[in-house]
Amino acid sequence: MNQKSFAFLLASILSLAVLLNAAWAASAEEELKKLETDRAAAVVKGDVATLEQQTSDDYTLINMNGQMSDKSQMVNAFKTGQSKLTSDELSDMKVRVYGNTAVITGKADVNGTLGGKDATGQIMFTRVYVKKGGQWQSVAFQQTRVSNP
């Protein structure tokens, strides 16, 4: 193979790799947006099984009142009804994927209670996912109430 053919082949392979990587990133972004939307629906339904499956055992949550809790505390709050949302509408989601880690930021209009306190209004959130065993799981979530939406 001459040098010109080799350079063309190498350029073609690199271009294909870039295109495949871009397609994978777009696919991961869509998968994570759907996962986040499904999670919001599970919260409204009180679907604790879905929340447990999508949440890592080492999960941490910082709620809009500045309180920190772990996975078992979060799940238990939904089981007991201490946390109950009647709506959780997501918008303005931005997904950034870094290998097996992803960060989602966005807005949510919520109605109901979280941790026994009124949560009605708009919040801004950041969620971190890690891909473990081929499945994305939430490892951290932080929310901040928007005072004047």
N, C-alpha and C positions, 0 to 999 in steps of 0.2 A: 504494500500500500504506500503510495507516495505521500509526501508531506501535506499537499493540498487536500487530498481525500481524507487523510487523518484529521486535519483541522476541521473540515466540514462535518465529519462524523462526530467529533467531540462537541462541536457547537450544537449539533442536532440533539445529542444526548442531554446536554446541559439545558437546552430550551425545553425539552420534554420534562425534565426533572422540575424545572421552574413551574411549568403548567400543571403538573401533577400535584405539586406542593400547594399551589394556589387553589386548585380544586379541592384538595383535602381540607385546607383551612376554611374554605367557604362551607363545605359539608359539615365540619365540626361546629362552625358558628351556628348554622341552622339547627343542628342537633341540640346544641346547648340552649338556644332560644326556645325550642320546643320543650325541652326538659324543664326550663324555668317556668314556662306557661303551664305545663302539666302540674308542676309543683304548686303553683298558685291555685289551680283548680282543686288539687288534693286538700289544700288548706281549707278552702271553702266547704268542701264535702266532708271534712273531718276524716279523710282517708289516711289514717295513721300508718297503715301497712306501706303505702307508697312513700310517705315521709321517712319511715324507718329504712326502706330500701335505698332511697336516694341520698341518705345522710350518712356520712362517715362516723365511725365510733368516736373519733377524736374531734368532733364538730364543736365549734364555739359560736355563740350568738351574742351580739350586743344589740339590745333592742332600743327602740326610740326613747326610752326613759333612762338609758345609760346602764341598764342592768345586764350582767353577763350570765349566760346559762350554757349548759352542755346539751348533748343529744337527748339524754334521758329526761332532763327537765323540760326540754322543748316538747318532746313527744308526750310526756305525762300531762302537760298543760292542755294539749288538744284532747287527750283521752278523758280528762276530768271536766272539760268544758271551761276551764279557766281562760283558755284562748279559744275564741270562736269568731271567725270572720264570715260575714254574709256576702261580702264581695271583696275581690282582690284583683283589680284591673291593672295590668302592666303596660307600660309604654316606654318609649325612648331607650330601649335596651341597646347597649353596645357590648359586644363580645370581643375579647382579646384572648387569643390562644397562644400559649407558650409551651409547646411540646405537650406534656401530659398535665399541664396546669392551665386553667382558664379563669379569667376575671370577667364578671358581668356587672355592669352598672346600669341603673335605670330608675324609673319612677313607678310608683304604685299608688293607685287610689284605693284606699281600704275602708271598710265599714265593719265595725265590730269591736271586740276586745282582744287584747294580747296581755297575757299574764295578769288577768283580772282588771286591767285598766283600759279605759276607752282608747281606741286606736283609730277612730274615724278621722279621715283626712288624707292628705297626700304625704308620701314619704319618698325619700331618695334612698337607694340601697346599693350596696356592693356585696356580691356573693363570689366566693372562690370555690371552684371545682377542681378536683384532681381525678385523673383517670386511673382507676385501680382495677386490675383484673379485667381490663377491656370495658369497664363501666365507669361513667362519670358519677362522682359523688360530691355533694356539698361538704366542704370542710370548714367554711367560715361564712358568716352572714352578719352584716352591720347595716342598721337602718337609722335614718335621721328624719324626724318630722319636719316638714316644710311649714314654716309659720304662716306665710302668706302665699298660698299657691297661685 
